[in-house]
């Protein structure tokens, strides 16, 4: 294989109670990438369509992730990368992760698939380190594995893939304001009270259990954040009204997607997810900024190869 074209999905990270350790893969929104072999070793970012992002390899998340993988694989050829960005940078639905995960997936494929998607995660994380200052896996892991991904440990890296309940749908609203992950992380406290830590552990355990048991009510009861939402929600316009509108229209629960400013709601069934989307649109109908809304099933396989 000399060239590969792939769909690189958007993701929701944190999922309220799973800060830096839980994410889910979306099916209806994502980037596309074309990766081609070339004779000269190394990586070249040929073109980025749809976003003003650096072409310099060391300054681009796809380039940095790809270079990390090249150190491992040591191929005797190089790669040209073209990126079609459909996920806006700073949107909170894994824009940088899509590029980083896509780069390592495509390079691995053109090298004959020597590594599994699970093994590729640590290399994709290097792109996230460039984007946010922290090598977190809660976006790149679900992008590569599909479904939900739970990061039990970072040292050593230990990631568990969780199949999504089949009726689960996500609604995501993205206010067209940029909130960089580095800035969003800067408002977080470095310590939390013990009682909040206990509550967060309970909610995370409940959410993971709810996913395995396919217990939608338990999933909903567990979507509560003691750590991040109280501070980050202040940076998101109409946060409280949007969240209440989701609940009032049948959502199981919701919160901030990743570092924001996007918000997510999980629902049982597409009909409820569409009703939640309509209610969210109504909340921001007169806002002085644009909004983009996505309704998506959960993507069970992650990155997809396209023809």
RAGITA-V13130 format. One record per residue. N is the residue number from 1. RES is the residue in one letter. SS is DSSP state (A for helix, B for strand, O for the rest). PHI is phi in radians with two decimals (* if undefined). OMEGA is omega in radians with two decimals (* if undefined). Layout:
<<N;RES;SS;PHI;OMEGA> <N;RES;SS;PHI;OMEGA>>
This chain:
<<1;X;O;*;-3.09> <2;X;O;-1.79;-3.10> <3;X;B;-2.59;3.10> <4;X;B;-2.42;3.05> <5;X;B;-2.02;-3.03> <6;X;B;-2.36;2.97> <7;X;B;-1.69;-3.07> <8;X;B;-1.97;-2.92> <9;X;B;-1.30;2.94> <10;X;B;-1.24;-3.11> <11;X;B;-2.48;2.98> <12;X;B;-1.91;3.13> <13;X;B;-1.87;3.10> <14;X;O;1.35;3.13> <15;X;O;0.87;3.10> <16;X;O;1.23;-2.98> <17;X;O;-1.66;-3.04> <18;X;O;-1.99;-3.08> <19;X;O;-0.94;3.10> <20;X;O;1.16;-3.08> <21;X;O;-2.22;-3.10> <22;X;B;-2.57;3.10> <23;X;B;-2.67;-3.12> <24;X;B;-2.45;-3.05> <25;X;B;-1.71;3.13> <26;X;B;-1.66;-3.02> <27;X;B;-1.89;-2.94> <28;X;B;-1.80;-3.13> <29;X;B;-2.46;3.13> <30;X;B;3.08;3.08> <31;X;B;-1.54;2.92> <32;X;B;-2.16;3.12> <33;X;B;-2.36;2.99> <34;X;B;-2.09;3.14> <35;X;B;-2.13;-3.06> <36;X;B;-2.18;3.00> <37;X;B;-1.26;2.97> <38;X;B;-2.51;-3.04> <39;X;O;-1.17;-3.09> <40;X;O;-1.28;3.14> <41;X;O;-1.14;3.11> <42;X;B;1.73;-3.07> <43;X;B;-2.25;2.99> <44;X;B;-2.25;3.00> <45;X;B;-1.50;-3.05> <46;X;B;-1.24;-3.02> <47;X;B;-2.82;3.01> <48;X;B;-2.20;-3.11> <49;X;B;-1.83;3.07> <50;X;O;1.79;3.12> <51;X;O;-2.78;3.10> <52;X;O;-1.68;-3.09> <53;X;O;-2.16;-3.06> <54;X;O;-1.15;3.05> <55;X;O;-1.55;3.11> <56;X;O;-1.05;-3.01> <57;X;A;-1.02;-3.09> <58;X;A;-1.27;-3.14> <59;X;A;-1.91;-3.09> <60;X;O;-2.02;-3.06> <61;X;A;-1.09;3.10> <62;X;A;-1.14;3.13> <63;X;A;-1.13;-3.12> <64;X;A;-1.14;3.10> <65;X;A;-1.11;3.13> <66;X;A;-1.10;3.12> <67;X;A;-1.09;3.10> <68;X;A;-1.07;3.13> <69;X;A;-1.22;3.14> <70;X;A;-1.08;3.09> <71;X;A;-1.05;3.12> <72;X;A;-1.37;-2.98> <73;X;A;-1.50;3.13> <74;X;O;0.89;3.10> <75;X;O;-1.25;3.13> <76;X;O;-1.66;3.05> <77;X;O;-2.51;-3.10> <78;X;B;-2.14;-2.99> <79;X;B;-2.48;2.95> <80;X;B;-1.83;-3.09> <81;X;B;-2.14;3.00> <82;X;B;-2.06;-3.05> <83;X;B;-2.12;3.03> <84;X;B;-1.83;-3.02> <85;X;O;-1.50;3.02> <86;X;O;-1.87;3.09> <87;X;O;-1.75;-3.09> <88;X;O;-1.19;3.07> <89;X;O;-1.08;3.13> <90;X;O;1.31;-3.08> <91;X;O;-1.48;-3.12> <92;X;O;1.58;3.09> <93;X;O;-2.15;2.92> <94;X;O;1.37;3.12> <95;X;A;-1.08;-3.14> <96;X;A;-1.16;-3.14> <97;X;A;-1.13;3.13> <98;X;A;-1.06;3.14> <99;X;A;-1.18;-3.11> <100;X;A;-1.16;3.14> <101;X;A;-1.15;3.13> <102;X;A;-1.09;-3.13> <103;X;A;-1.08;-3.09> <104;X;A;-1.24;3.10> <105;X;A;-1.11;-3.09> <106;X;A;-1.12;3.12> <107;X;A;-1.12;3.12> <108;X;A;-1.07;3.14> <109;X;A;-1.10;-3.11> <110;X;A;-1.25;3.05> <111;X;O;-1.64;3.10> <112;X;O;1.64;3.11> <113;X;O;1.02;3.12> <114;X;O;-1.23;-3.13> <115;X;O;-2.01;3.03> <116;X;O;-1.37;3.08> <117;X;A;-1.05;3.10> <118;X;A;-1.09;3.14> <119;X;A;-1.22;-3.12> <120;X;A;-1.29;-3.01> <121;X;A;-1.03;-3.08> <122;X;A;-1.09;3.12> <123;X;A;-1.39;3.07> <124;X;A;-1.08;3.13> <125;X;A;-1.06;-3.14> <126;X;A;-1.18;3.03> <127;X;A;-1.17;3.09> <128;X;A;-1.11;3.10> <129;X;A;-1.09;3.09> <130;X;A;-1.15;-3.04> <131;X;A;-1.25;-2.97> <132;X;A;-2.14;-3.10> <133;X;O;1.51;3.12> <134;X;O;-2.43;-3.12> <135;X;O;-1.47;-3.11> <136;X;O;-1.59;-3.02> <137;X;O;-2.02;-2.99> <138;X;O;-1.30;2.95> <139;X;O;-1.81;-3.08> <140;X;A;-1.18;-3.13> <141;X;A;-1.12;3.09> <142;X;A;-1.15;3.10> <143;X;A;-1.08;-3.12> <144;X;A;-1.54;-3.03> <145;X;A;-1.79;-3.01> <146;X;O;1.37;3.13> <147;X;O;1.04;3.06> <148;X;B;-1.70;3.05> <149;X;B;-2.24;-3.14> <150;X;B;-1.98;-3.14> <151;X;B;-1.65;-3.13> <152;X;B;-1.20;-3.09> <153;X;B;-2.68;3.02> <154;X;B;-1.71;-3.13> <155;X;O;-2.33;-0.01> <156;X;O;-1.37;-3.14> <157;X;B;-1.19;-3.08> <158;X;B;-2.45;-3.00> <159;X;B;-2.15;-3.13> <160;X;B;-2.01;3.05> <161;X;B;-1.46;-3.11> <162;X;B;-2.19;3.12> <163;X;O;-1.24;-3.12> <164;X;O;-1.39;2.97> <165;X;O;-0.99;-2.92> <166;X;O;-1.18;-3.13> <167;X;O;-1.62;-3.06> <168;X;B;-1.40;3.11> <169;X;B;-2.25;3.10> <170;X;B;-2.03;2.94> <171;X;B;-2.00;-3.12> <172;X;B;-2.22;3.02> <173;X;B;-1.97;-3.12> <174;X;B;-2.02;2.99> <175;X;B;-1.12;-3.07> <176;X;O;-1.38;2.99> <177;X;O;-2.22;-3.11> <178;X;O;-1.66;3.07> <179;X;O;-2.23;-3.06> <180;X;O;-1.23;-3.10> <181;X;A;-1.01;-3.14> <182;X;A;-1.05;3.13> <183;X;A;-1.21;-3.12> <184;X;A;-1.16;3.10> <185;X;A;-1.26;-3.05> <186;X;A;-1.21;-3.12> <187;X;O;-1.50;-3.05> <188;X;O;-1.43;3.06> <189;X;O;-1.38;-3.11> <190;X;O;-1.52;3.08> <191;X;O;-2.32;3.11> <192;X;O;-2.33;3.10> <193;X;O;-1.09;-3.11> <194;X;A;-1.00;-3.09> <195;X;A;-1.10;3.11> <196;X;A;-1.26;3.10> <197;X;A;-1.10;3.12> <198;X;A;-1.11;3.14> <199;X;A;-1.10;-3.14> <200;X;A;-1.14;3.09> <201;X;A;-1.05;3.13> <202;X;A;-1.10;3.13> <203;X;A;-1.17;3.13> <204;X;A;-1.12;3.08> <205;X;A;-1.07;3.12> <206;X;A;-1.14;-3.13> <207;X;A;-1.17;3.12> <208;X;A;-1.09;3.10> <209;X;A;-1.10;3.13> <210;X;A;-1.07;3.11> <211;X;A;-1.16;3.14> <212;X;A;-1.14;-3.11> <213;X;A;-1.42;-3.04> <214;X;O;1.00;-3.13> <215;X;O;-1.75;-3.03> <216;X;A;-1.14;3.14> <217;X;A;-1.16;3.09> <218;X;A;-1.14;3.06> <219;X;A;-0.98;-3.12> <220;X;A;-1.08;-3.13> <221;X;A;-1.12;-3.03> <222;X;A;-1.60;-3.10> <223;X;O;-1.39;3.14> <224;X;O;-2.42;-3.03> <225;X;O;-2.05;3.09> <226;X;O;-1.61;-2.95> <227;X;O;-1.67;-2.85> <228;X;O;-1.85;-3.03> <229;X;A;-0.97;-3.12> <230;X;A;-1.01;-3.13> <231;X;A;-1.68;-3.09> <232;X;A;-1.23;-3.11> <233;X;A;-1.08;3.13> <234;X;A;-1.18;-3.13> <235;X;A;-1.59;-3.02> <236;X;O;-1.97;-3.12> <237;X;O;-1.07;3.06> <238;X;O;1.08;-3.06> <239;X;A;-0.98;-3.05> <240;X;A;-1.09;-3.14> <241;X;A;-1.15;3.13> <242;X;A;-1.15;3.14> <243;X;A;-1.13;3.13> <244;X;A;-1.15;3.12> <245;X;A;-1.09;3.11> <246;X;A;-1.10;3.12> <247;X;A;-1.08;-3.08> <248;X;A;-1.11;-3.09> <249;X;O;-1.92;2.93> <250;X;O;1.78;3.12> <251;X;O;-1.10;3.05> <252;X;O;-1.18;-3.12> <253;X;B;2.94;-3.13> <254;X;B;-3.12;-3.12> <255;X;B;3.00;-3.10> <256;X;B;-1.51;3.08> <257;X;O;-1.53;-3.12> <258;X;O;1.03;3.13> <259;X;O;-1.54;-3.08> <260;X;O;1.45;0.07> <261;X;O;-1.44;3.12> <262;X;O;-1.12;3.03> <263;X;B;-2.10;3.13> <264;X;B;-2.19;2.95> <265;X;B;-2.40;3.05> <266;X;B;-1.80;-3.10> <267;X;B;-2.38;3.03> <268;X;B;-1.62;3.12> <269;X;O;1.72;-3.10> <270;X;A;-1.17;-3.12> <271;X;A;-1.03;3.11> <272;X;A;-1.15;3.14> <273;X;A;-1.06;3.11> <274;X;A;-1.21;3.10> <275;X;A;-1.14;3.09> <276;X;A;-1.10;3.13> <277;X;A;-1.07;3.14> <278;X;A;-1.09;3.13> <279;X;A;-1.16;3.10> <280;X;A;-1.12;3.11> <281;X;A;-1.03;-3.13> <282;X;A;-1.13;3.13> <283;X;A;-1.04;-3.04> <284;X;O;-1.81;-3.07> <285;X;O;-1.00;-3.09> <286;X;O;-1.90;-3.14> <287;X;O;-1.21;-3.12> <288;X;O;-1.58;3.06> <289;X;O;-2.51;3.14> <290;X;O;-1.34;3.10> <291;X;B;-2.34;3.10> <292;X;B;-2.18;-3.10> <293;X;B;-2.15;3.11> <294;X;B;-2.10;2.98> <295;X;B;-2.08;-3.00> <296;X;B;-2.52;2.85> <297;X;B;-1.26;3.09> <298;X;B;-1.49;-3.13> <299;X;O;-1.36;-3.04> <300;X;O;-1.44;-3.02> <301;X;O;-2.13;-3.13> <302;X;O;1.38;-3.11> <303;X;O;-0.99;-3.11> <304;X;B;-2.09;3.05> <305;X;B;-1.45;-3.09> <306;X;B;-1.90;3.10> <307;X;O;-1.72;*>>
